[in-house]
Amino acid sequence: MSTLSELTSKADYIASKNNHLKSQWHTYQNSLIQAITTSNKKINHEFTCSEEQDIRFTLFNHFSVSIHLSDDFYSQDVIYSLNMTPASEEPDFIAFAHAKLSEDGRLDGTVDIRDKNAVQEHYLNKISAIYQCLFDSLHNNQPVLPQLEKLLIQA
C-alpha cells in the first residue's frame, strides 16, 4: 500500500511532467504563430483565432487547418488536421499529418521549437501536401475535395 507521502511525490512528478509538456506546446504555438504572421512569404495563408486549445490557419480564405495536441493525457502527438465541411456547417477537422513533441523541446526529434524559422519550415512541409493537391486539382481541372480526401488519415 502506498503512503500519502509516496502518492504526493508521484502526483507532483506527474503534474510536473504534464505541465512541462504543456509549456513546450505553448512555446511551439508561439513560435509558429510568430513565424507565420511575420513571414513575408506569399502563401495565401493567415492565422485565425480559435477558442479551443489549437492553432488555426486559413488557406486561400477557404481551407481551415488546425494544429493541436492529442486529447490523451500527456500526449506528445501533434495533430495537423483539415476542416472538410463547408463554411455554413460545424467544422469537422480530420487529421492529415502528425508530429511528435518531445520533452526537450523538439518536433520529430530534430526541430527546435524555439527556432521560428525551423518551426515554420517544419509546418510548411506538413501542409505542402494540401498545396500540391490544390495545385494538381486546379491544373487538371478536377474537383478539389476528392483530392484532399486522399490526404486524410482514416481512423
Backbone as a ProteinNet text record, in pm:
[ID]
protein_1_A
[PRIMARY]
MSTLSELTSKADYIASKNNHLKSQWHTYQNSLIQAITTSNKKINHEFTCSEEQDIRFTLFNHFSVSIHLSDDFYSQDVIYSLNMTPASEEPDFIAFAHAKLSEDGRLDGTVDIRDKNAVQEHYLNKISAIYQCLFDSLHNNQPVLPQLEKLLIQA
[TERTIARY]
81.8	0	86.7	47.6	122.8	87.5	185.4	160.5	120.8	68.3	31.1	152.9	265.8	388.8	429.4	418.8	452	356.9	229.3	130.1	151	183.4	209.5	330.1	432.8	553	522.1	445.8	408.3	318.8	226.3	137	216.3	312.8	397.8	475.8	530.5	607	517.9	400.2	306.6	265.9	229.8	188.4	302.9	423.2	538.9	566.1	563.5	586.1	478.5	353.7	243.6	250.9	282.8	296.2	411.9	520.6	635.6	596.8	523.5	477.7	386.3	296	206.2	287	391.9	478.6	548.2	594.9	658	556.1	433.6	327.4	304.5	298.7	277.8	395.6	515.6	633.3	622.8	584.9	566.6	459.1	345	237.5	288.5	355.9	405.8	506.5	597.3	697.1	631.1	534.8	469.2	385.8	308.7	224.9	312.7	418.2	507.3	575.6	618.7	686.6	592.8	470.8	376.5	329.7	297.8	243.7	348.1	475.5	579	648.8	608.2	671.4	630.7	723.6	691.6	667.5	658.4	629.1	482.5	457.5	321.6	262.8	202.4	148.1	-4.3	-68.8	-214.3	-256.9	-205.9	-215	-225.4	-323.6	-332.9	-373.8	-326.3	-360.1	-501.8	-580.7	-714.7	-725.1	-789.6	-805.1	-897.2	-871.2	-952.1	-986.6	-1103.2	-1144	-1103.1	-1045.5	-1001.3	-854.1	-793.7	-651.7	-565.7	-616.2	-543.4	-497.4	-420	-378.1	-452.6	-504.9	-575.8	-523.1	-514.2	-474.7	-576.1	-598	-686.5	-603.5	-621.7	-551	-645.6	-602.4	-679.8	-820.1	-831.2	-958.7	-1068	-1029.4	-1130.1	-1099	-977.5	-943.7	-885.9	-945	-902.2	-818.6	-698.4	-606.4	-598.5	-607.8	-596.7	-477.2	-406.3	-292.4	-317	-313.4	-336.9	-268.1	-251.6	-203.1	-319.4	-288.6	-391	-456.7	-581.8	-656.8	-613.2	-532.5	-488.4	-402.2	-410.1	-329.7	-182.1	-105.5	38.1	72	-12.2	15.1	119.4	215.1	317.4	287.4	170.6	129.6	66.7	135.1	82.4	5.4	-118.7	-205.4	-233.2	-211.6	-241.3	-366.5	-471.9	-596.8	-657.8	-743.8	-806.6	-957	-1022.5	-1168.4	-1224.5	-1309.2	-1362.6	-1510	-1564.2	-1705	-1714.8	-1827.3	-1848	-1854.5	-1827.9	-1825.7	-1958	-2067.5	-2200.1	-2227.7	-2140.1	-2160.5	-2057.5	-2085	-1989.7	-1859.7	-1746.1	-1618.5	-1602.3	-1541.2	-1510.2	-1365.9	-1273	-1131.4	-1089.4	-1021.2	-972.7	-821.3	-751	-604.5	-548.7	-441.7	-368.3	-219.3	-173	-31.5	-15.2	97.2	130.7	277.1	307.1	445.8	455.1	575.5	594.9	668.5	612.1	671.1	739.9	870.6	944.9	961.8	997.1	1018.8	1134.1	1229.6	1345	1319.4	1193.4	1158.3	1189.7	1170	1195.1	1071.7	1052.5	948.5	1014.1	954.3	1004.7	1152.9	1198	1334.9	1442.1	1406.4	1510.7	1485.1	1361.2	1328.3	1315.6	1402.1	1397.8	1276.1	1185.3	1061	1083.5	1202.2	1233.7	1288.2	1322.2	1374.8	1257.6	1214.5	1094.1	1105	1221.7	1238.7	1226.8	1287.2	1280.1	1137.3	1068.8	929.2	842.6	864.4	787.1	813.7	939.8	972.9	910.5	914.3	852.9	703.2	638.3	494.6	464.2	541.7	518.5	538.1	632.4	648.1	524.5	463.7	342.8	225.6	210.5	94.4	121.2	242.7	274.3	188.5	147.3	61.8	-73.6	-123.1	-250.3	-232.1	-124.7	-97.1	-80.6	-13.5	5.5	-128	-215.8	-348.4	-428.2	-425	-497.5	-440.6	-309.4	-243.6	-279.9	-266.4	-296.1	-441.7	-532.3	-675.5	-704.1	-651.5	-676.6	-605.6	-484.8	-406.6	-473.8	-534.7	-600.1	-750.9	-796.5	-938.7	-1026.7	-986	-1055.9	-1112.8	-1215.8	-1269.9	-1163.3	-1163.6	-1062.9	-1090.9	-1214	-1248.5	-1201.7	-1226.6	-1178.7	-1026.9	-953.7	-808.3	-765	-829.5	-795.8	-830	-938.9	-980.1	-875.6	-796.4	-691.6	-579.3	-565.9	-462.7	-497.5	-624.7	-671.1	-640.6	-603.7	-573	-705.4	-734.6	-860	-842.5	-939	-931.6	-960.5
-118.2	0	125.3	222.4	347.2	439.2	510.8	609.2	741	828.6	960.8	1032.3	1015.5	1078.7	1026.9	894.1	836.9	886.3	890.1	937.3	1084	1163	1305	1322.5	1244.9	1251.9	1213.1	1107.6	1063.9	1167.9	1222.5	1324.7	1447.4	1487.7	1601.9	1573.7	1453.6	1414.9	1418	1357.6	1352.7	1493.5	1575.4	1713	1792	1773.3	1844.8	1806.5	1677.1	1630.9	1684.7	1679.1	1725.2	1876.9	1951.1	2096.1	2133.6	2059.1	2084.8	2062.5	1955.5	1929.5	2042	2086.5	2197.2	2323.7	2345.9	2461.2	2449.7	2330.2	2308.1	2333.5	2288.6	2310.1	2459.9	2536.2	2681.1	2749.2	2701.4	2755.6	2729.1	2606.6	2573.1	2660.8	2675.6	2760.9	2901.7	2959.1	3096.1	3107.1	3012.2	3015.5	3007.6	2916.9	2900.6	3023	3073.1	3190.7	3310.5	3333.3	3445.3	3427.4	3306.9	3281.8	3307	3260.1	3275.3	3420.2	3483.7	3620	3723.5	3694.2	3790.5	3753.5	3643.9	3598.1	3685.8	3702.6	3776.9	3682.2	3552.6	3454.3	3467.7	3469.7	3486.7	3349	3291.4	3156.8	3152.5	3270.2	3277.6	3199.8	3245.9	3171.6	3273.1	3258.2	3353	3285	3340.9	3292.9	3336.3	3245.7	3280.1	3238.1	3319	3288.7	3168.6	3096.1	2980.3	2986.3	2938.3	2935	2803.9	2715	2585.3	2594.2	2480.1	2473.5	2448.8	2486.4	2461.1	2590.9	2575.4	2687	2666.6	2773.1	2760.2	2860.1	2809.4	2890.8	2868.9	2972	2961.7	2977.7	2883.4	2885.7	2933.9	3028.9	3081.4	3127.2	3178.9	3226.9	3121.5	2993.1	2888.1	2765.2	2714.9	2589.3	2617.1	2554.6	2576.7	2458.5	2490.8	2391.3	2413.5	2304.4	2309.6	2227.2	2278.3	2206.1	2199.4	2078.8	2063.1	1938	1934.6	1812.7	1715.5	1588	1485.9	1505.6	1466.7	1484.8	1390.8	1290.6	1196.9	1268	1221.2	1279.9	1261.8	1364.5	1367.9	1320.9	1353.8	1315.9	1408.2	1350.1	1426	1429.5	1380.2	1372	1503.4	1573.3	1695.6	1652.5	1694	1653.7	1774.1	1754	1854.7	1805.9	1887.7	1842.8	1952.2	1908.7	1995.5	1988.1	2102.9	2106.8	2069.2	1968.8	1919.8	1955.5	2044.1	2082.4	2222.4	2250.3	2385.8	2487.8	2611.3	2717.9	2730.6	2691.6	2704.7	2596.8	2495.6	2386.1	2390.1	2312.7	2299.2	2240.7	2290.3	2235.6	2087.8	2014	1873.5	1852.5	1867.9	1857.2	1710.1	1672.2	1534.7	1540.2	1455	1454.9	1420.9	1492.5	1460.4	1440.1	1477.6	1458.8	1462.2	1409	1407.1	1447.6	1490.9	1514.9	1478.1	1458	1427.5	1543.2	1591.2	1698.9	1636.3	1649.8	1586.2	1680	1620.6	1697.9	1796.4	1764.5	1853.8	1965.8	1983.2	2095.8	2075.6	1954.1	1924.3	1861.1	1895.7	1832	1723.9	1607.5	1493.6	1469.1	1501.3	1472.9	1566	1656.6	1738.3	1888.8	1931.6	2074.1	2139.6	2236.2	2311.9	2404.1	2387.4	2465.7	2613.4	2651.6	2793.1	2860.5	2779.6	2829.7	2853.8	2978.3	3011.9	2969.8	2990.4	2951.9	2801.1	2724.7	2578.9	2529.6	2591	2554.9	2584.5	2700.4	2736.5	2637.2	2603.7	2508.7	2371.9	2327.4	2200.2	2202.5	2310.3	2325.5	2330.6	2408	2418.2	2283.1	2204	2068.7	1983.9	2002.6	1926.7	1964.7	2094.7	2136.6	2138.9	2109.5	2115.1	2019	1909	1813.3	1875.6	1964.5	2033	2121.5	2198.3	2285.4	2203.4	2088.3	2003.8	1950.6	1908.5	1861.3	1972	2090.7	2203.5	2237	2241.9	2271.8	2167.1	2039.4	1932.5	1937.2	1959.1	1964.9	2079.3	2196.3	2311.8	2298.1	2247.2	2230.3	2130.6	2027.1	1923.3	1944	2060.4	2094	1983.9	1940.6	1834.1	1891	1826.9	1872.2	1861.2	1956.3	1964.2	1865.4	1856.7	1776.7	1631.4	1560.3	1420.8	1409.4	1506.7	1503.4	1523.6	1618.1	1643.9	1524.6	1456.6	1341.6	1230.8	1224.8	1122.6	1147.4	1270.5	1305.3	1263.3	1254.6	1241.1	1103.2	1102.4	978.7	920.2	802.5	737.8	668.8	691.6	633.8	484.7
0	0	0	-77.9	-84.6	30.1	73.7	177.7	112	190.2	141.1	84.9	147.9	102.1	-35.5	-55.9	-186.5	-294.8	-262.2	-359.1	-392.2	-291.4	-313.4	-404.4	-380.7	-462.7	-607.4	-625.6	-760.1	-827.7	-752.1	-807.4	-851.2	-771.1	-806.7	-934.4	-945.2	-1063.8	-1187.6	-1178.4	-1291.6	-1333	-1236.4	-1266.3	-1328	-1275.7	-1328.3	-1473.6	-1503.9	-1641.1	-1735.1	-1691.8	-1776	-1796.9	-1691.8	-1703.9	-1795.7	-1789.4	-1876.6	-2023	-2049.1	-2185.9	-2234.1	-2150.9	-2188.3	-2216.1	-2138.3	-2161.4	-2297.2	-2329.8	-2460.8	-2572.3	-2553.4	-2652	-2673.1	-2566.2	-2577.8	-2647.9	-2621.7	-2690.4	-2840.1	-2875.8	-3016.9	-3080.3	-3013.7	-3065	-3092.3	-2994.6	-3009.7	-3123.3	-3132.4	-3239.6	-3376.7	-3391.1	-3520.3	-3556.6	-3464.5	-3491.6	-3528.2	-3451.8	-3481.7	-3616.7	-3646.1	-3773.4	-3891.2	-3882.1	-3992.9	-4005.8	-3893.7	-3901.7	-3940.2	-3917.6	-3955.5	-4086.4	-4143.9	-4267.8	-4386	-4476.1	-4597.6	-4715.1	-4685.5	-4789.2	-4829.9	-4957.1	-5008.7	-5037.1	-4933.7	-4948.4	-4927.8	-4931.8	-4912.3	-4788.8	-4677.5	-4553.5	-4440.5	-4353.3	-4242.9	-4113.5	-4004.4	-3871.4	-3838.9	-3781.2	-3733.3	-3588.2	-3509.6	-3367.4	-3348.9	-3243.7	-3210.1	-3062.9	-3029.4	-2889	-2822.6	-2899.2	-2848.1	-2809.2	-2781.9	-2746.5	-2869.9	-2986	-3109.4	-3173.9	-3278.6	-3363.4	-3494.1	-3550.9	-3678.6	-3780.4	-3901.2	-4015.2	-4125.9	-4205.2	-4320.1	-4446.1	-4537.8	-4664.9	-4773.5	-4852.3	-4965.1	-4923	-4802.3	-4747.6	-4751.6	-4749.2	-4759.9	-4674	-4679.8	-4614.3	-4476.1	-4375.3	-4238.1	-4188.8	-4137.8	-4082.9	-3932	-3857.8	-3711.6	-3668.2	-3568.5	-3511.1	-3360.7	-3307	-3163.9	-3111.1	-2979.8	-2915.6	-2906.2	-2917.9	-2899.8	-2763.3	-2752.4	-2627.9	-2515.6	-2547.4	-2444.8	-2340.9	-2216.5	-2110.2	-2142.9	-2129.2	-2155.2	-2296.6	-2389.7	-2528.4	-2587.9	-2657.4	-2728.2	-2877.4	-2914.9	-3054.9	-3099.9	-3190.9	-3250.6	-3375.9	-3383	-3493.8	-3582.6	-3711	-3812.9	-3884.2	-3883.5	-3943.5	-4030.8	-4120	-4219.3	-4202.8	-4205.2	-4198.3	-4335.1	-4337.5	-4464.2	-4484.2	-4402.6	-4417.8	-4477.7	-4543.5	-4594.9	-4480.4	-4512.1	-4410.5	-4336.5	-4399.2	-4338.7	-4233.4	-4221.8	-4127.4	-4015.9	-3909.8	-3799.4	-3853	-3809.8	-3857.5	-3821.3	-3910.9	-3888.9	-3933.7	-3839.5	-3871.5	-3873.4	-3980.2	-3995.9	-4015.3	-3941.1	-3942.6	-4079.7	-4115.7	-4238.3	-4210.8	-4091.2	-4056.5	-3904.5	-3859.1	-3716.4	-3698.2	-3578.1	-3536.9	-3389.5	-3342	-3201.2	-3135.9	-3025.7	-2946.3	-2825.8	-2819.9	-2711.2	-2592.8	-2479.5	-2357.2	-2370.1	-2457.7	-2472.2	-2572.9	-2613.7	-2699	-2845.3	-2893.3	-3034.2	-3097.1	-3224.6	-3305.4	-3388.6	-3386.4	-3463.4	-3439	-3317.9	-3276.8	-3330.6	-3422.2	-3484.6	-3481.7	-3481.4	-3495.3	-3357.6	-3330.1	-3205.1	-3208.3	-3111.5	-3112.8	-3082.9	-3043.1	-3020.6	-3146.3	-3245	-3371.9	-3467.6	-3474.3	-3552.1	-3698.7	-3758.2	-3898.6	-3917.6	-3827.3	-3836.1	-3812.2	-3716.9	-3688.7	-3810.7	-3871.9	-3990.6	-4104.6	-4128.2	-4235.2	-4209	-4084	-4047.1	-4078.4	-4037.4	-4062.3	-4212.7	-4286.2	-4430.6	-4498.7	-4449.8	-4503.5	-4475.6	-4358.9	-4324.2	-4415.3	-4444.1	-4523.5	-4673.7	-4714.5	-4857.9	-4939	-4878.7	-4949.6	-4984.4	-4900	-4929.9	-5052.4	-5054.2	-5168.5	-5296.7	-5284.6	-5402.5	-5454	-5363.5	-5405.2	-5472.9	-5415.5	-5474.6	-5612.2	-5620.1	-5747.6	-5853.2	-5817.7	-5913	-5958.1	-5864	-5898.6	-5994	-5963.5	-6049.2	-6183.2	-6181.4	-6304.3	-6398.9	-6340.3	-6420.9	-6434.6	-6385.5	-6393	-6331.9	-6212.9	-6140.2	-6010.2	-5954.1	-5825.1	-5715.1	-5626	-5520.5	-5407.4	-5363	-5245	-5255.3	-5365.6	-5371.6	-5359.1	-5410.5	-5397.8	-5252.6	-5185.8	-5045.1	-4956.5	-4985.9	-4906.2	-4909.7	-5014.2	-5023.8	-4921.5	-4877.3	-4778.2	-4636.8	-4610.2	-4473.2	-4416.6	-4290.5	-4219.9	-4170.6	-4217.9	-4178	-4043	-3957.4	-3821.3	-3822.7
[MASK]
+++++++++++++++++++++++++++++++++++++++++++++++++++++++++++++++++++++++++++++++++++++++++++++++++++++++++++++++++++++++++++++++++++++++++++++++++++++++++++

